[in-house]
């Protein structure tokens, strides 16, 4: 399976100068988790609404939170794209075509098209809950990853968390 067959050729885009609250509204309106940050018509970054903008200040610019895009050719296989996503710890890649066109491919796009993760399955899915969304590798590990929600649950309690009945 080629990544060009599963990519979105019309990704939702936003300017790096746009504010975070605008990005959240845009993602909610279109039902997407990743926005491509563009300057003019060229992609300069990618933001994940949950991972990159989850704790962002609403009035800050999207450019402060974006990640440099990981790019891959349109004729690469799903297996190669999956390995690249896992190596770089991202859930979406920019797909470049041969004629200056581009799109975006996410882990969800690959799975919906029937892709089955191979050797990289440990980094493609959360080790605790099994989800494929918002998954990041454990620092220093080449084989284990957790999703943002499981990382949050495993961390120390936050202000306002219910810790049960006190003594």
C-alpha positions in Angstrom: 0.0 0.0 0.0 1.3 3.4 -1.0 0.9 6.4 1.4 -0.5 8.4 -1.5 -3.5 6.1 -1.5 -4.4 6.9 2.1 -3.3 10.5 2.6 -5.6 13.5 2.8 -4.8 15.7 -0.1 -6.8 18.6 1.4 -5.4 19.0 4.9 -6.8 21.6 7.3 -4.2 24.4 7.4 -3.4 27.3 9.7 -0.9 30.2 9.8 1.9 30.1 12.4 0.7 33.6 13.5 -2.8 32.4 14.3 -3.7 32.1 18.0 -4.1 28.7 19.7 -7.8 29.3 20.4 -8.4 29.7 16.7 -6.6 26.5 16.0 -8.7 24.6 18.5 -11.9 25.9 17.0 -10.7 25.1 13.5 -9.8 21.5 14.5 -13.1 21.0 16.2 -15.0 22.4 13.2 -13.4 20.0 10.8 -13.1 17.1 13.2 -9.3 16.7 12.9 -6.5 16.1 15.4 -3.6 17.5 13.3 -3.3 20.9 11.6 -0.7 21.7 9.0 0.9 25.0 9.7 1.6 26.8 6.4 3.4 30.0 5.4 1.8 30.9 2.1 1.0 27.6 0.5 4.0 25.7 1.9 3.9 23.5 5.0 6.3 24.6 7.7 5.0 22.6 10.6 2.4 20.3 12.1 0.5 20.7 15.4 -1.4 18.0 17.2 -4.4 19.5 19.0 -4.1 17.1 21.9 -0.3 16.7 22.2 1.0 20.1 21.2 -1.9 22.4 22.0 -3.4 20.6 25.0 -1.7 22.8 27.6 -1.0 25.8 25.3 -2.1 29.3 26.3 -5.1 30.4 24.1 -3.7 33.8 23.1 -0.3 32.5 22.1 0.6 31.9 18.4 0.4 28.4 16.9 4.0 28.8 15.7 5.3 28.6 19.3 3.9 25.0 19.6 4.3 23.6 16.1 6.8 20.8 15.3 8.9 20.8 12.2 7.1 18.6 9.7 8.4 15.1 9.0 8.1 14.6 5.2 7.9 11.5 3.1 7.5 10.8 -0.6 4.0 9.9 -2.0 5.1 6.6 -3.3 6.6 5.3 0.0 5.0 2.2 1.4 2.8 2.3 4.5 5.4 0.2 6.3 8.1 2.7 5.7 5.8 5.6 6.7 4.9 3.8 9.9 8.5 3.2 10.8 9.4 6.8 10.1 6.5 8.0 12.4 7.6 5.8 15.2 11.3 6.8 14.8 10.4 10.5 15.0 7.6 10.1 17.6 4.9 11.8 15.5 1.4 10.8 14.5 1.3 12.6 11.2 3.7 13.2 8.2 3.6 15.6 5.3 3.4 13.6 2.1 5.2 15.3 -0.9 4.2 14.5 -4.4 6.4 14.8 -7.5 4.5 17.8 -8.8 4.8 20.2 -5.9 1.5 19.0 -4.4 1.4 17.7 -0.9 -0.9 16.2 1.7 -0.9 14.7 5.2 -1.1 11.1 6.4 -1.8 10.1 10.0 -1.6 6.8 11.9 -5.4 6.7 11.7 -5.3 7.0 7.9 -3.0 4.0 7.7 -5.1 1.9 10.1 -8.4 2.8 8.3 -6.8 1.6 5.1 -6.1 -1.8 6.6 -2.4 -1.4 7.6 -1.2 -3.7 10.3 1.9 -2.5 12.2 4.8 -4.9 12.0 8.0 -4.7 14.1 7.2 -1.2 15.1 3.9 -2.1 16.7 5.3 -1.3 20.2 5.8 2.3 19.2 2.6 2.6 17.0 0.2 1.7 19.8 0.0 2.6 23.5 1.5 -0.1 25.7 -1.1 0.5 28.4 -4.5 1.0 26.6 -3.7 0.0 23.0 -4.8 3.2 21.3 -3.0 4.5 18.2 -3.7 8.2 18.8 -1.4 10.7 20.5 1.3 8.0 21.2 4.8 9.0 22.0 7.9 6.7 22.7 9.2 6.4 26.2 12.4 8.5 26.4 15.4 6.2 26.0 13.3 3.2 24.8 13.2 1.9 21.3 10.3 -0.4 21.8 7.7 1.1 24.2 5.3 4.0 23.8 2.3 5.4 25.7 -0.5 7.8 24.8 -0.9 11.2 26.3 -3.8 10.1 28.4 -1.9 7.2 30.0 1.1 9.4 30.6 -1.3 11.8 32.4 -2.8 9.1 34.5 0.6 7.7 35.5 1.9 11.0 36.7 1.6 12.6 40.1 -1.8 14.0 41.1 -2.7 17.5 39.8 -4.3 20.3 41.7 -8.1 19.5 42.0 -7.7 15.7 41.4 -9.9 13.6 43.7 -7.6 11.6 45.9 -10.3 9.9 47.9 -11.2 10.3 51.6 -8.7 11.9 53.9 -7.8 10.5 57.3 
